[in-house]
Amino acid sequence: MNENQLYSHFDDLLSNHRNILIIQADNPDADSLGSAIALEQLLMEMGKNSFLYCAVTMPDYLKYVRGWDRVSDVLFDQFDMTIFVDVSTTTLIKKIIDLNHLNRIKDKPVVVIDHHATVNQKLDFAALSIVLEDKASTGQIIFELAKQNSYKTNNLFLESVLISILGDTQGLSNQLALPETYRIVADIIDLGVNRSDIDERRREYSSYPVSVFNYKADLIRRTEFYKNNEIGVLILNQDDITKFSPLYNQGPLMHPEILGISGVKTSIVLKVYQDGHLTGSIRCNNKYPVASKLADIFDGGGHEYASGFNIKPVSFSDFKDKLILKTSQLLDNL
């Protein structure tokens, strides 16, 4: 199906359901949260009931997004349809699986809306998958879906879409921002959304206490560099996760610092948990779009400049060697 057919099929499915569960991945970001709230606003304008769910507590640095407090980490019982936003792989909903929620979700119609096409372990039980890799963000897909189907929108919908686009394009600075993306952003601003207000709120909630500032200095010293400083790797242990992750996610804290170093092309932040499993967060500088392919090697997913994975390697040393080798090969093949 082409885009218009996918959007029409979505409208057909939606017309037969009233109570809609909207789910984000276990690693919420500005795109997933913005997309979820934008979709919630569309459904509200249609007179439908929507329930926002994420298996983890919303991190503080995302609380500049209006509506974040309506996202619950408790799964609602009364829903007759589920829409996954900004996630199309089971590797990003492992907590939902561990909580035995997936069977309840699969019993009813499921729609997937995402712009990450390069993933393993796809959500293949969906009645409809709107996965469009040429879009800057999932929020952009929802904006185009609303326009195609002539859905009524409001200011919070438009603001949430803009937040999702700014999040995944790093403020319209990377190559995910195509001409159509800029046209959508211009339309949203013409319709009355104030980007300056969003940026001011984001800066306010991105601030951190002195303890995190001092901790950041320690993380800078611990960052390792490979391949003539083209690859920056930060490894976090359970103590880091327990003490500091609740205060500020180390990925957003450190990726800009690592990518700001001359010569660095890829930044990788690894969280190694006590039980041996680990999560990887990957970010790439402009012109070095290897993130999705690298995550795919480790059964993760994402887009060219930002992606992640969640695995339990047999040997961390062997995993780390493979990670550096594969990242180097991908950069060489560009």
C-alpha positions in Angstrom: 0.0 0.0 0.0 1.1 3.6 -0.6 1.0 6.3 2.0 -2.5 7.5 1.2 -3.8 3.9 1.2 -2.2 3.3 4.6 -3.7 6.5 6.0 -7.2 5.5 4.7 -6.9 2.0 6.1 -6.0 3.6 9.5 -9.2 5.7 9.3 -11.2 2.6 8.5 -9.8 0.7 11.5 -10.2 3.6 13.9 -13.9 4.1 12.9 -14.8 0.8 14.5 -13.1 1.4 17.9 -13.6 3.9 20.7 -11.2 3.1 23.5 -7.6 3.3 22.2 -4.5 2.4 24.1 -1.4 4.4 22.9 2.0 2.7 23.7 5.5 4.1 23.6 8.7 2.0 23.8 10.6 1.3 27.1 13.0 4.2 26.2 10.7 7.2 25.7 12.1 10.3 23.9 10.8 13.5 22.5 9.5 11.8 19.3 7.7 9.0 21.1 6.1 11.3 23.7 5.3 14.0 21.3 3.7 11.5 18.9 1.7 9.9 21.7 0.2 13.2 22.8 -0.4 14.3 19.3 -2.4 11.1 18.7 -4.2 11.5 21.9 -5.3 15.0 20.9 -6.6 13.7 17.5 -8.6 11.0 19.2 -10.0 13.5 21.7 -11.2 15.7 18.9 -13.0 12.7 17.5 -14.8 12.0 20.7 -12.8 8.8 21.4 -11.1 7.7 24.7 -7.4 7.3 24.7 -5.0 5.9 27.3 -1.3 6.8 27.2 1.0 4.0 28.4 4.7 3.6 28.9 6.3 0.7 30.9 8.8 3.1 32.5 8.3 6.3 34.4 8.6 9.4 32.2 12.1 10.9 32.8 12.3 14.5 34.1 14.1 15.9 31.1 10.9 15.1 29.0 8.6 17.0 31.3 8.8 20.1 29.2 6.3 18.3 26.9 2.8 19.3 27.9 0.7 16.2 28.6 3.6 14.0 29.9 1.7 13.6 33.2 -1.1 11.7 31.5 1.2 8.9 30.5 0.8 6.0 33.0 3.0 3.1 33.8 0.0 1.1 34.6 -1.8 -0.7 31.8 -5.5 0.2 31.4 -7.9 -2.6 31.2 -10.7 -1.1 29.1 -9.3 -0.7 25.6 -10.5 -2.2 22.3 -7.5 -1.2 20.0 -3.8 -0.4 20.5 -1.6 2.0 18.6 2.2 1.7 19.1 4.0 5.0 18.3 7.7 5.3 17.5 8.3 1.6 18.0 8.0 -1.3 15.6 10.2 -4.0 17.3 9.7 -6.2 20.3 13.3 -5.4 21.4 12.0 -2.0 22.6 9.1 -3.3 24.6 10.8 -5.9 26.7 9.3 -4.6 29.9 5.8 -5.0 28.4 6.7 -8.5 27.5 8.1 -9.3 31.0 5.0 -7.9 32.6 2.9 -10.4 30.5 0.9 -7.6 28.9 1.6 -8.5 25.2 -1.0 -11.3 25.0 -3.7 -8.9 26.2 -2.6 -6.4 23.6 -2.5 -8.9 20.7 -6.0 -10.1 21.4 -7.3 -6.8 19.9 -6.5 -4.9 16.8 -3.0 -3.3 16.8 -1.6 -0.5 14.6 2.1 0.4 14.4 3.1 4.0 13.5 6.9 4.4 13.2 9.6 5.8 11.0 12.3 3.2 12.0 12.1 0.7 9.2 15.5 -1.0 9.9 14.6 -3.3 12.8 14.7 -6.9 13.8 11.9 -8.8 15.6 9.2 -6.6 14.1 5.7 -6.3 15.7 4.4 -8.7 13.1 1.0 -9.2 14.8 -0.2 -5.7 13.8 -3.3 -5.4 11.7 -1.7 -2.3 10.1 1.9 -1.1 10.1 2.5 2.5 8.9 6.3 2.4 8.9 7.7 5.1 6.7 11.5 5.5 6.9 11.6 8.7 4.8 9.9 10.7 7.5 11.8 12.8 10.0 9.8 11.6 12.9 6.8 9.5 13.9 5.1 12.8 14.7 5.5 13.9 11.1 3.7 10.7 10.0 0.8 11.5 12.4 0.7 15.1 11.1 0.4 13.8 7.5 -2.1 11.2 8.5 -4.3 13.8 10.1 -4.1 16.1 7.1 -4.9 13.3 4.6 -7.9 12.2 6.6 -9.1 15.7 7.4 -9.0 15.2 11.1 -9.7 18.1 13.4 -6.6 19.3 15.2 -5.8 21.7 18.0 -2.8 23.7 19.3 -1.5 20.9 21.6 -1.5 18.5 18.6 0.5 20.9 16.5 3.0 21.6 19.4 3.4 17.9 20.1 4.2 17.2 16.4 6.7 20.0 16.4 8.4 18.6 19.5 8.6 15.2 17.9 10.3 16.6 14.8 12.7 18.8 16.7 13.6 15.8 18.9 14.6 13.4 16.1 16.2 16.0 13.8 18.2 17.5 16.7 16.5 20.8 16.2 16.4 20.5 12.4 20.2 20.1 12.3 20.6 16.6 10.9 19.9 15.0 7.6 16.5 13.6 8.7 15.1 17.1 8.2 14.1 17.1 4.5 12.4 19.9 2.6 9.0 18.6 3.5 9.9 18.6 7.2 10.7 22.3 7.0 7.4 23.0 5.2 5.5 21.2 8.0 7.4 23.1 10.7 6.6 26.4 8.9 2.9 25.4 8.7 2.8 24.6 12.4 4.4 27.9 13.3 2.1 29.8 11.0 -0.8 28.1 12.8 0.3 29.7 16.1 2.8 27.4 17.8 5.7 29.3 19.5 8.9 27.4 19.1 10.7 29.7 21.5 8.3 28.7 24.3 9.1 25.0 23.6 12.9 25.6 23.6 12.6 27.6 26.9 10.7 24.8 28.6 13.2 22.3 27.3 16.1 24.2 28.7 14.4 24.6 32.0 13.8 20.8 32.4 17.2 19.9 30.9 19.0 21.7 33.8 20.5 19.5 36.4 21.9 19.8 40.0 25.5 20.4 40.9 25.8 16.7 41.8 25.1 15.7 38.2 27.5 18.4 36.9 30.3 16.9 39.0 29.2 13.4 37.9 29.4 14.5 34.3 33.0 15.5 34.8 33.7 11.9 36.0 31.9 10.5 32.9 34.0 12.7 30.6 37.2 11.2 32.1 35.7 7.6 31.7 34.8 8.0 28.1 36.9 5.8 25.8 37.9 6.5 22.2 38.6 4.1 19.3 39.5 4.2 15.7 41.6 7.4 15.8 39.0 9.0 18.0 36.1 8.4 15.5 34.2 6.3 18.0 33.4 7.4 21.6 32.2 4.8 24.1 31.0 5.3 27.6 30.3 2.3 29.8 28.0 2.6 32.8 27.6 0.1 35.6 24.7 -0.7 38.0 25.9 1.9 40.5 25.7 4.6 37.8 22.3 3.4 36.8 20.9 3.2 40.4 22.3 6.5 41.7 22.2 8.8 38.7 19.8 7.6 36.0 16.8 8.8 38.1 18.4 12.3 38.2 19.4 12.5 34.5 19.6 10.0 31.7 23.3 9.6 30.9 22.7 9.2 27.2 21.2 12.7 26.6 23.7 14.0 29.1 26.8 12.7 27.3 26.1 12.2 23.6 26.3 16.0 22.8 29.6 16.2 24.7 31.1 13.2 22.9 29.9 14.2 19.5 31.2 17.7 20.0 34.8 16.4 20.1 36.8 17.0 16.9 36.9 13.9 14.7 34.2 11.9 16.6 31.6 10.3 14.2 29.7 8.0 16.5 28.9 8.1 20.2 27.8 5.0 22.1 26.6 4.9 25.7 26.3 1.4 27.3 24.4 0.7 30.5 25.5 -2.7 31.9 23.0 -4.0 34.5 23.7 -6.3 37.4 22.0 -9.3 35.8 24.3 -9.0 32.8 21.9 -7.5 30.2 22.8 -4.1 28.7 21.3 -1.3 26.7 23.1 0.6 24.1 22.3 4.2 22.9 23.8 5.2 19.6 24.1 8.7 18.2 25.9 9.9 15.1 27.2 13.2 13.8 25.9 14.5 10.5 27.2 12.7 7.4 27.9 9.5 9.4 24.5 7.7 9.4 25.4 4.2 10.8 23.2 4.1 13.9 20.4 2.0 12.6 22.6 -0.5 10.9 24.8 -0.9 14.0 21.7 -1.4 16.3 20.3 -3.9 13.8 23.4 -6.1 14.3 22.5 -6.4 18.0 18.7 -6.9 17.4 17.9 -3.3 18.1 16.4 -0.6 15.9 16.2 3.1 15.2 17.1 5.5 12.4 20.3 6.5 10.8 21.4 9.1 13.4 19.9 7.7 16.6 19.1 4.1 17.6 19.5 1.6 20.4 19.5 -2.0 21.5 18.9 -4.2 24.5 20.7 -7.5 24.8 22.3 -10.0 27.2 25.7 -10.9 25.8 27.5 -14.1 26.9 30.7 -12.2 27.4 30.9 -8.4 27.8 34.5 -8.4 26.6 33.6 -10.3 23.4 30.6 -8.0 22.9 32.6 -4.9 23.3 35.2 -6.1 20.7 32.5 -6.9 18.3 30.8 -3.5 18.9 34.0 -1.6 18.1 34.8 -3.7 15.1 31.3 -3.4 13.5 31.1 0.3 14.2 34.5 0.7 12.5 33.4 -1.4 9.5 30.2 0.6 9.0 32.1 3.9 9.1 34.6 2.6 6.6 31.9 1.5 4.3 30.2 4.9 4.1 
